[in-house]
Every structure is written in structure tokens, then in C-alpha cells.
Amino acid sequence: MDGLLHLLKAPSKKAVDDVFAFIFKNRFGTITEEQQTQVAQGFGISNDEASELISSARLLIQNALYEYQPPTLPKFATLFPSGFHPNLLQLLSQLLTARLPTWRDASISSISSLPRMTKMDWRIDVKSASDSVYRMSVPTVLVGIQVQGSVHSKVGEEPPVKNVVFELNKETIATMIDGLKFVQGQLNSIK
């Protein structure tokens, strides 16, 4: 955590916020030598000090994300060593309190999981067939679902959305509704 003391050389509070946003965005990837040099130049520190700053900030973000729920200023103080610079502690605690809800949402949405339904649409269709003697009308339902995949190509990028369309007749709808009622009952029993 000593690398965080390099933040004392920051030209502004916005620069501290920007570097934390950058580090969060690149928390899983490697930060290139060029990006590290940009951080070093922005804070007026050496590349080695920028590397320490980035490592310490990553560790702080990781600890704050996974250790503290809900985020509060007093709890964040326990992340830092005793005797840590009080003004920097206050600034970082405020930054974490402000950014953590957004970072948590981004972290949760980037977890590999099953695809999620984002939208559903349906319509009733009547299939008809005829010949000279016989006319037949069969009602069916066309269901369209938009499913958001779980594979991310880059951090912060939304996964692709896929459209799925399928057809149901009266019998399959009744079976599906019975199954969903059973699932609803199971979910309601879990409290």
C-alpha cells in the first residue's frame, strides 16, 4: 500500500479519480509500459514509482470490491496501514465510496454466467391450410426473446445480444405455464 503515497504528488483530485478509473478498467489486463509512463508523467514520478502506485491501487480496489459491503468511510480506513497519511486516506475513502457501487455492478456483469434474457415479445399467429373440401385454422404463438450472451471480448464492453424465435401451440403453452407455476412456487418457498 506504500505505492499509494505517490498520489500525494497528484496535480488534482480529478487526476487521482482518473487514475483509479483507468486502473479499474484495466484490472484484469496488463498495463503497458507506455500507459505506465503516462501515469508516471501525469504524477511527476518515475516509472518504478508508477508501477508501485498501480499495484497498490489494484490491491486497494480488489480489497474494497470484495471485502466491504455496503461501503462506508470508517470501514475503508481499515484497508490502510496505521499512520497512513490522513488527508490521502480521506480522499481515497471518498473516492471508493463514490465509485464502488458502479464498480460492483461492472464486476458482477463481467462475471461469466449463463445468457440473460433482456427482452421478450410474442404474437398469436393462425396457421391455415385449405383445399377444396377442408379448411383448417390452428392458432400458435410466436415468442421472440433477446438473449445477452455471457462472453466478453474486452473489459467494459457489453456482450452480444442474440435473437431467438420459437413457436408454441396450445398444448406446449399449457405445459410451459404449469412448469413456470411450479418454479414460481419453489422460488416463493425460498426466503
Secondary structure by P-SEA (a helix, b strand, c coil): ccccccccccccaaaaaaaaaaaaaaccccccaaaaaaaaaaacccaaaaaaaaaaaaaaaaaaaccccccccccccccccccccaaaaaaaaaaaaacaaaaaaaaaaaccccccccbbbbbbbbbbbbcccbbbbbbbbbbbbbbbbccccccccccbbbbbbbcccaaaaaaaaaaaaaaaaaaaacc
